[in-house]
Amino acid sequence: MTTLLYNASVAGAPEGTPAYVYIDGDIIGEIGLGTPPPGMVANERTDCAGDLLIPGAIDCHVHTRDPGLTHKGDIASETAAARAGGVTSIMDMPNTVPPTTTMDLIRAKMDRAARVANANYAFFIGAAGATNLEDLAHADYRIVPGIKLFMGSSTGNMLVDKDDDLRRLFDLAASLDVIIVVHAEDENIIAANRARISALYGNAEVPVRMHREIRPAEACLRATERAIALARQYGTRLHIAHVTTADEAALLSDQPLSPSKRITAEVSPHHLLWCAEEDGDNPRMKMNPAIKTAADREALRHAVIDGRIDIIATDHAPHLLAEKAGGALRAASGAPMVQFSVPAMLGLFDTDTVVRLMCHNPAQLYGIRRRGSIAPGMYADIARIRRVTPYTVHDADVVSRCAWTPMDGRALRYRVIDTWLNGSRHGKAMPLEFAR
């Protein structure tokens, strides 16, 4: 099967210059400026009508909820949502039921994904304190992207915050040269605040806006400082997930992403789009870590532009809308975002920035083979994007099983028109492979 995409604006090509992409099977065979050569024959030809072609995005922070929480979402439904949003590869987190803390559980997920996934896939292995160090030591990091560490409690009860456990984990990861991805919040601060605010409100519902007081900026900063100190002590590769504060961003280096940059960070779209002053009472916006101030949001946007933030990843975390009801102590934390992340970020940053942080950099950071770029020899994962008259997102548009979105009522100017996965609109998903 050969495919020709022409009359397109290809990311990385000179702006305003039409270009074409020739796909041979599942691989990009040729790209060029102008019109395709007269002798270029293809089984399928698509006139892109000037639309933007970008590499399929790689979302390296997704919770499909599979296994054990599949009433919220599963591998099939959440990868379908990803693909609908121009995300062609996802990396799934381990806080499931049971937690994904062994290679046997990783392989079970991969077997299921091979049957049902609608986007390329990989699965993190989770740290479980001292109980699974041997599992981590013998994991196959050619198919496992890294180790997920929860230094603050969240969905799944996988907290690891004892000093000895953390030291052994960072030492092990350094010896393996494997990346630790950390959810950094100080559990002692959170627990003390939860007890204090629970006592203050007694039997009354704690307002959602108090979630930010329970899980404050200080909790994020202290845990991030602790993780960075450990990474520097042991020489560990550390990736800080969902940075939320100006103070955390100030700890990060603006060095361009490279193998020598050992401490990296990501930000999630919801922390770039919303702030506590505007959205703090909305249970749909209740996240772990919490949405912070407008000043923090502005600092994060600057950190994306100046290079201190290396990756934009969604922390896609579906819950049923009924599970989002209630106050700060009852409403579930997290929201689905993978379907609308690419259009939302294109409305906030220039194309080069979005492609770098959502396509190129995830592939580079994790050593993903042959993905993340539109170039000859790469797998043909491509999203076709159109700038349109602003349209309003509604819950009814959602592909995720949870059937709602925090984007409900928000206007977007970009729409995903088409997606090619491994060379085809109907391409079969593949496991991601990592260079080690």
C-alpha positions, 0 to 999 in steps of 0.5 A: 500500500502506498499513500501520497499526501500532497498540497500540505503544510508540513511541520518543519517545512518553510511556512507557506510552501506546499509540500507532499509526503509519500508513504510506502507501507507503514514507513515515510518514503519521501517528503518534498516541497512543491508538487509531487513528481509526475511519475509518483504513483500511489494507491491512495492520494489525499489533497490536504488543501493546505492543511497542516501535517504534524507528526502524530503526537506522543502522549507520555502520560496517560491513564487508560484505567486498564485493568481494574478501573475499566468502567472509567476507560480502557485501552481500546476506548482511551486510545481511540480518544487519543487517535481522534485528537491526533495522538498516535502513541500513548504511554500508560501509567501503572496505578491500576488494579492491580498496580502494574509493578511486574513484567508479567503484568506489563506483558498482560497489558501488552497482550491486551493492547495488541488486540484492541489498541487504536494507537501505539502503546507502551506501559510504565512499570510502577515503584512499590517501595522495597517490595518490587526492587527486584522486579524493577531490576529485571524489567525489560526496558526495551519495551518499558519506557521507565519507572513511575514513582508516586511521591504523593498519593493519588488514584491507585494508592502507590505512595512511596515516600520513605527516605530509605525506599527512595534512596534504594530506588534512585540508586537502582535506576541510576545503575540501570540508566532508566528514567524515573517519572515522578509525581512529586507532592509531599505527602506529610504536608497533604496529610496535615492539611487534610486533617486540619481542613476536615476538622475545620469543616466537620460534617459539612462538605469541604468546598472544591476550592479547598483542594488547592489548600490541601495540596498546596504549592509548597507540597509540590515544591518540597517534593520536587526539591527532594526528587531533584536532590536524590537524582543529583546525588545518585546520577539518576535520570529524573523526569518530573511529571505535571509541574504546576508552580512557578517555584518548581519551574525556577528549579529547572534548566533551560538547557535544550533537551539532549542526552546530557540533560538528566533532569527534565520536566513536563506540564499538562494542558490543564495547568496551562489553560486554567487557574484557581482564581477562575476554575477553583470551584469547578469539580471538573478541574479538580486535579492532582496536583491541584490547579494553581494560580494565574501567576503560576499558569503564566510562569509555566507558559513561559517555561514552555517557551524558554525550554525549562519545560521539555514535554507537554503531556496530558495526564489523561485521567478519566473518571465517570462524571458522577465520580467528580461530584462532591467537595474537595474530599470526595470528588475524584481528581483527574480529567480526560484530556488526550482528545483535545490536547493537540488542538488546545495547545496549537491555540496557545503556542506556535506550531514549532513549539507544539511539535517539539514538546508533543512529538519530537521531545517525547521520542528523544527523551525516551529513545522511542525508535522511528517516531516523533518526526515526519522524515524518510525512514520514520513510521508514518504517524501523521495528524492532519490539522486545520485552522477553522472558525472557532467552534465550541467543544461539548461533552457529546464530542467525547470519545473517551468512555467517561463521556465528558471533558473539562473542555466542555464549553471552550472554543478551539480554533484547530481541528484534527481532520485526519490521522494516519497510524503506521501509514494508514487511516486504518493502521494497526497499532504497534508497541513502542520500542525504546533504544537502550 
